[in-house]
Amino acid sequence: GAPCVAVAALVARAAVGLGPHSGESTPPMYGDYEAQRHWMELTLHLPAREWYEQGEHNDLQYWGLDYPPLTAYHSRACGGLVAALAGPEALALGKRSRGFESEASKAAMRLSVILGDVMCYLPACYAAAMAYYSRQGGRKPGDGRGEKRALRAFAALALQPCLLLIDHGHFQYNGVSLGLSIAGAALAMRGADIAGAVAFALALNHKQMALYYAPAFFAYMLGKALRRGKGQCSGAAGAARVAAQVCRLGATVIGVFVLLWAPWLGSADAATQVVRRLFPFSRGLFEDYVANFWCASSLAIKWKRLVPPQLMPVLCLLATLVAMAPAVCHQVVRPSRRGFLLCLMNCSLAFFLFSFQVHEKSILLPLLPLTLLAGEHPVLAGWAQAIGAFSMWPLLHKDGQAVAYAALLLLHAVLYGALDHSDASAKGHAETAGIQGVDDDKSKTRAWKGGEGSGVRSSRLTDFSCLMWPVVVVSLLGVAVLHALAIFVAPPPALPYLHDALGSAYSAAHVLVALACGTLAQLRCDADDDDCTGSSAAAQKKWQ
C-alpha cells in the first residue's frame, strides 16, 4: 500500500544521497549544493531586507539569492536544522565558510531535502493521485480499480528518477515547489479552488519556475467558474457570480504574495531589486545544453547573432504563448480534471521549449502531471521519465551521477513494466468477469475521447500501450546509441561538446512531439459535467 511506497521512496532518496553532489570540492564556485548552503547562512545571519541586496556580507556574484521569498524562508528553516546538527561553523557567513563540506554537514543537508519531501511532496502526490483516480475524484463506484490506479500513480510520482537525481543527487529542493503545485492541482480537482489558489501561490513564491503552470491553473479555474455561473444563473446574475469567484481567487493569490513579500513592500527599490534577482534576463537565452527549441536549433541557426538581445525575450514570449494557446483556451471552454492535467503538461512543455533562460531541471515541471497519469498510462509516463533523465545527462555526468542515473533508470524500467502488466491484468480480469466499467453509451463515447469514463478508457489505453512499445523501444535504443557514441567515439577537436549537443537535439525532438501529441489529446477531452456545471451538491453549496 501507500506506506510501503513511501518507505521505498525514502530508501531510494537516502541511497541517491550517498553519492556526490554538484560542485563537490571544486572551487571557486562549487555548485548548487554550495548555493543552497550559502542561502542558509545568508538568511540566518542577515535581516530579510538584505537577502537580495549587494552588501558587505552578501556578494551577489557569489551565489546571490535568486529565488522568491518562500525559498528564502525555507532556507532559513533548513539552516537552523543544519546548524543544530552539524554545528554553527557549517553556516558561518563569510569567505572562510565558502565551500564548507563535512560529513556531518552533508548528512544534515541531505536530511533537509528528504524532510521537505516527507512534509510536502509525498503527501501532495498521494492527495493528487486520490483526487484524480478515486471515487471522490470523480471515478464511478465499482470494483476499486480507481484506488489501485491511484496507488500506482503515487508509486510513479514518489519514485520519479528525474526528481531523485536532481534533488537528492545534484542537490536542490524542487520537491517543495512541485509538491505545493500538485497540492494546488489536487485541491482544484476536488473543487476547493480557494485552497488550491493558496497552495499554488505558495509554489510560485518558492520557485518562479512554477509560472509554467500558471496559465493552466488560471484557465481551469476560470473555465469552472464560467460553467458554474452558467449552470446556476443566466444573464447578469450569472456573470456577477463568475466575477465574484474570480475576484475571490485573485484576492487570495494577492494576499499570499503580500504576506510573503511584506519585508520588501515598504520600498519600491527593495521590491524591484527582488524582481530583478528573480528574472535575470542578462544571463542570455539558455545555459549549457538544455533540451529546448532554442538550444537544439542553435546547431543550425545562430539565434544570438540573428536576433538582437533586446528582442529575443519578446520572441520567446510570443512563441511560448502561441504554443500553449490551444491548451489554455480549451480549459476555459471545456474544463475537466483530465484536461487540466494535460493542460499543466502542455503549458509547461511550451515554456520549456520556447521560453527565455530555461534550465535542464525545468523538465521536472511537465513530467509531474504526466507522471500522475501513470496509473492509467504507465508506458507513456515511464518513457517520458527516461527521456527526461537523458535530457539532463550532461548536468548529471558533470556531477558524477552516472551510477545513480543507471540504477534509477533500471529501477524505473522495472517499476513501469510492473505497472503496465498490472493494468493489463486488471483489464483481463474485468473482461473475464464481464465488467466493462461503463454502463451507458455516453460514457463509452467519453472514454474514446479521453474523458472521465473509467473502464472502457482503461482498456483502450492498455491496447494503446501495446502499440506504443515498438516506438518506445526504438526511442530508447536511440538513447543507448548516443550514450555509446559518447563513451567510445571521441568528438572532433573543433566540436568538443558535440555529444552533448546531439543529446540536446534528440531530447528536444521528443519534447516537441510530446507537446503536439499532448495538445491533441487534451483537445479531445470533454468537460466534467459533475465538476463544472454546479449540478453536484458541493457545487450548489459553494454558489449559495
MARNU-571048 format. One line per 10 residues: number of its first residue (from 1); their letters; for each residue x negated, y negated, z negated of C-alpha. Coordinates in steps of 0.5 Angstrom, whole numbers, plus 500, padded with zeros to 3 digits. Layout:
<pts>
NUM> A> X Y Z | ... .
</pts>
This chain:
<pts>
1> GAPCVAVAAL> 500 500 500 | 498 493 499 | 494 494 493 | 490 499 497 | 489 494 503 | 487 488 498 | 482 493 495 | 479 495 501 | 478 487 504 | 475 485 497 .
11> VARAAVGLGP> 470 491 498 | 469 489 505 | 467 482 503 | 462 484 498 | 459 488 503 | 458 483 508 | 456 478 503 | 450 483 501 | 447 480 508 | 443 474 510 .
21> HSGESTPPMY> 447 467 510 | 446 462 515 | 439 458 515 | 436 462 509 | 429 460 508 | 429 456 514 | 427 448 512 | 428 443 513 | 436 443 514 | 437 450 513 .
31> GDYEAQRHWM> 444 452 515 | 452 452 513 | 450 455 506 | 446 449 504 | 451 444 507 | 456 448 502 | 451 448 496 | 450 440 497 | 457 438 498 | 458 442 491 .
41> ELTLHLPARE> 452 438 488 | 455 431 491 | 462 432 488 | 459 434 482 | 454 428 481 | 457 422 485 | 464 419 484 | 469 420 489 | 469 413 492 | 461 415 494 .
51> WYEQGEHNDL> 462 422 497 | 463 420 504 | 458 413 504 | 451 413 505 | 447 412 499 | 441 413 494 | 443 420 493 | 447 421 499 | 444 422 505 | 449 423 511 .
61> QYWGLDYPPL> 444 425 515 | 442 431 511 | 449 435 511 | 453 429 509 | 460 431 508 | 465 431 514 | 471 435 512 | 477 432 509 | 478 430 501 | 481 437 499 .
71> TAYHSRACGG> 475 440 502 | 471 435 497 | 476 437 491 | 475 445 493 | 467 444 493 | 467 440 486 | 471 446 483 | 466 451 486 | 461 447 484 | 463 448 477 .
81> LVAALAGPEA> 463 455 478 | 456 456 481 | 453 451 476 | 456 455 470 | 454 462 473 | 447 460 476 | 445 454 472 | 445 447 473 | 439 447 477 | 442 450 482 .
91> LALGKRSRGF> 446 444 484 | 441 439 481 | 442 433 486 | 436 430 489 | 431 432 494 | 428 437 490 | 434 441 490 | 435 442 497 | 435 449 500 | 435 452 493 .
101> ESEASKAAMR> 436 459 493 | 436 464 487 | 439 471 487 | 444 468 481 | 446 462 485 | 447 466 492 | 451 471 488 | 455 465 485 | 456 462 492 | 459 469 495 .
111> LSVILGDVMC> 463 470 489 | 467 463 490 | 468 465 497 | 471 471 495 | 475 468 490 | 478 463 495 | 481 469 499 | 484 472 493 | 487 466 491 | 489 463 497 .
121> YLPACYAAAM> 488 467 504 | 490 474 502 | 497 472 498 | 499 468 504 | 497 473 509 | 502 478 505 | 507 473 505 | 507 471 512 | 507 479 514 | 513 480 510 .
131> AYYSRQGGRK> 516 474 513 | 516 476 520 | 517 483 519 | 521 485 513 | 529 484 513 | 528 478 509 | 524 475 515 | 530 477 520 | 529 484 521 | 535 488 521 .
141> PGDGRGEKRA> 536 493 516 | 535 500 517 | 529 505 517 | 524 501 513 | 520 500 520 | 519 492 519 | 516 493 512 | 511 498 515 | 509 494 520 | 508 488 515 .
151> LRAFAALALQ> 503 492 511 | 500 494 518 | 499 487 520 | 497 485 513 | 491 490 513 | 489 487 520 | 489 480 517 | 486 482 511 | 480 486 515 | 479 481 520 .
161> PCLLLIDHGH> 472 482 522 | 471 475 525 | 473 471 519 | 469 476 514 | 463 475 519 | 464 467 518 | 466 466 511 | 462 472 508 | 456 472 512 | 455 466 516 .
171> FQYNGVSLGL> 458 462 509 | 464 458 510 | 471 457 506 | 475 458 512 | 480 463 509 | 482 457 504 | 485 453 510 | 487 459 514 | 491 461 508 | 494 455 507 .
181> SIAGAALAMR> 496 454 514 | 499 461 515 | 503 460 508 | 506 454 511 | 508 458 517 | 511 464 512 | 515 458 509 | 517 455 515 | 519 462 518 | 523 463 511 .
191> GADIAGAVAF> 527 457 512 | 523 453 507 | 521 447 511 | 519 442 506 | 515 447 502 | 512 449 509 | 510 442 510 | 507 441 504 | 502 447 505 | 501 445 512 .
201> ALALNHKQMA> 499 438 510 | 494 441 505 | 491 445 510 | 490 439 514 | 487 436 508 | 482 442 507 | 479 442 514 | 481 438 520 | 481 444 525 | 488 445 522 .
211> LYYAPAFFAY> 490 440 527 | 490 445 532 | 497 448 529 | 500 441 528 | 504 441 535 | 507 448 534 | 509 446 526 | 512 440 529 | 516 443 535 | 518 449 531 .
221> MLGKALRRGK> 521 445 525 | 524 439 530 | 527 445 534 | 530 448 528 | 533 441 525 | 536 440 532 | 539 446 533 | 542 446 526 | 544 439 527 | 548 441 533 .
231> GQCSGAAGAA> 551 447 529 | 553 443 523 | 556 437 526 | 556 434 533 | 555 427 535 | 553 421 531 | 553 425 525 | 549 431 527 | 544 426 530 | 544 423 523 .
241> RVAAQVCRLG> 543 430 519 | 537 431 524 | 534 424 523 | 534 425 515 | 531 432 516 | 525 429 520 | 524 424 515 | 524 428 509 | 519 432 513 | 515 426 515 .
251> ATVIGVFVLL> 515 423 508 | 513 430 505 | 507 430 509 | 505 423 508 | 506 424 500 | 501 429 500 | 496 425 504 | 497 419 499 | 496 423 493 | 489 427 496 .
261> WAPWLGSADA> 486 420 499 | 488 416 493 | 481 414 491 | 479 411 498 | 486 408 500 | 484 402 496 | 479 399 501 | 480 399 509 | 473 400 509 | 473 406 505 .
271> ATQVVRRLFP> 478 410 508 | 476 408 515 | 469 411 513 | 472 418 511 | 476 418 518 | 469 416 522 | 466 422 518 | 472 427 520 | 471 425 527 | 464 424 529 .
281> FSRGLFEDYV> 465 423 537 | 458 421 537 | 456 429 537 | 458 430 544 | 462 434 548 | 460 441 545 | 454 444 541 | 451 451 542 | 454 456 547 | 462 456 545 .
291> ANFWCASSLA> 466 460 549 | 471 454 552 | 472 451 558 | 467 445 558 | 461 449 556 | 463 455 561 | 464 451 567 | 458 447 565 | 454 452 568 | 456 449 575 .
301> IKWKRLVPPQ> 459 442 573 | 455 438 569 | 460 434 565 | 456 430 561 | 453 427 568 | 459 427 572 | 464 423 566 | 462 417 562 | 461 419 555 | 467 414 553 .
311> LMPVLCLLAT> 472 417 558 | 470 424 556 | 474 425 550 | 480 422 554 | 479 427 559 | 479 433 553 | 485 430 550 | 489 430 557 | 487 437 559 | 489 439 552 .
321> LVAMAPAVCH> 496 436 552 | 497 439 559 | 495 446 557 | 500 446 550 | 506 442 553 | 510 448 555 | 509 452 549 | 511 446 545 | 517 444 549 | 519 451 548 .
331> QVVRPSRRGF> 519 451 541 | 523 444 541 | 528 447 545 | 529 454 543 | 525 455 536 | 524 462 534 | 520 466 529 | 516 470 534 | 516 464 539 | 513 460 533 .
341> LLCLMNCSLA> 507 465 532 | 506 465 540 | 506 457 540 | 501 457 534 | 496 461 538 | 498 458 545 | 496 451 542 | 490 453 538 | 488 456 544 | 489 450 548 .
351> FFLFSFQVHE> 485 446 543 | 479 451 543 | 479 451 551 | 479 444 552 | 479 439 546 | 472 435 544 | 467 438 540 | 469 445 539 | 465 450 534 | 464 457 535 .
361> KSILLPLLPL> 468 459 529 | 474 455 531 | 476 461 535 | 479 463 528 | 485 459 529 | 488 462 535 | 486 469 532 | 490 468 526 | 497 468 529 | 495 473 534 .
371> TLLAGEHPVL> 493 478 528 | 499 477 525 | 503 481 531 | 498 487 530 | 504 490 526 | 508 491 533 | 502 490 538 | 495 493 535 | 492 494 541 | 492 487 544 .
381> AGWAQAIGAF> 490 484 537 | 485 489 536 | 482 487 543 | 482 479 541 | 478 480 535 | 473 484 539 | 472 478 544 | 473 473 538 | 467 476 535 | 463 477 541 .
391> SMWPLLHKDG> 464 470 543 | 461 468 536 | 455 472 537 | 449 467 539 | 451 464 532 | 451 471 528 | 445 473 532 | 441 467 529 | 444 468 522 | 441 475 522 .
401> QAVAYAALLL> 448 478 522 | 447 484 527 | 448 490 522 | 455 487 519 | 457 485 526 | 456 492 529 | 459 495 522 | 465 491 522 | 467 492 530 | 466 499 529 .
411> LHAVLYGALD> 471 499 522 | 476 494 526 | 476 499 532 | 478 505 527 | 483 501 524 | 486 498 530 | 486 505 533 | 490 508 527 | 495 502 527 | 496 504 535 .
421> HSDASAKGHA> 497 511 533 | 502 510 527 | 506 505 532 | 506 511 537 | 508 516 532 | 514 511 529 | 517 511 536 | 516 518 537 | 520 520 530 | 525 514 532 .
431> ETAGIQGVDD> 526 518 538 | 527 525 535 | 532 522 530 | 536 519 536 | 534 512 533 | 534 506 538 | 533 501 533 | 538 496 536 | 546 497 537 | 548 493 542 .
441> DKSKTRAWKG> 546 491 549 | 545 483 547 | 540 486 542 | 537 490 547 | 536 484 552 | 533 480 547 | 528 486 546 | 526 486 553 | 525 478 553 | 521 479 547 .
451> GEGSGVRSSR> 526 476 542 | 527 479 535 | 531 485 536 | 527 491 532 | 527 498 535 | 527 497 543 | 522 492 543 | 517 496 539 | 518 502 544 | 516 497 550 .
461> LTDFSCLMWP> 510 494 546 | 508 501 545 | 509 503 552 | 505 497 554 | 499 498 549 | 498 505 553 | 498 500 560 | 493 496 556 | 488 501 554 | 484 501 561 .
471> VVVVSLLGVA> 484 494 561 | 481 493 554 | 476 499 556 | 473 495 562 | 473 489 558 | 469 492 552 | 465 495 557 | 463 488 560 | 461 486 552 | 457 492 552 .
481> VLHALAIFVA> 453 491 558 | 452 484 556 | 449 486 550 | 445 491 553 | 442 486 558 | 440 481 552 | 436 487 549 | 433 490 555 | 432 484 560 | 428 478 558 .
491> PPPALPYLHD> 431 471 561 | 427 468 566 | 423 462 563 | 427 457 567 | 433 459 563 | 431 462 556 | 439 461 554 | 442 465 560 | 444 471 556 | 448 466 551 .
501> ALGSAYSAAH> 451 462 557 | 453 469 560 | 457 471 554 | 460 464 553 | 463 464 560 | 465 471 559 | 469 470 553 | 472 463 555 | 475 467 561 | 478 472 556 .
511> VLVALACGTL> 481 466 552 | 483 462 559 | 487 469 560 | 490 469 553 | 493 462 554 | 496 464 560 | 499 470 558 | 501 468 551 | 505 462 554 | 508 466 559 .
521> AQLRCDADDD> 510 471 553 | 513 465 549 | 517 462 555 | 521 469 555 | 523 468 547 | 530 467 546 | 532 462 540 | 533 465 533 | 540 464 532 | 541 466 525 .
531> DCTGSSAAAQ> 535 462 523 | 536 456 527 | 544 454 528 | 545 454 521 | 550 459 521 | 547 463 515 | 549 462 508 | 542 459 507 | 542 454 512 | 549 452 510 .
541> KKWQ> 547 450 503 | 541 447 506 | 545 442 510 | 550 441 505 .
</pts>
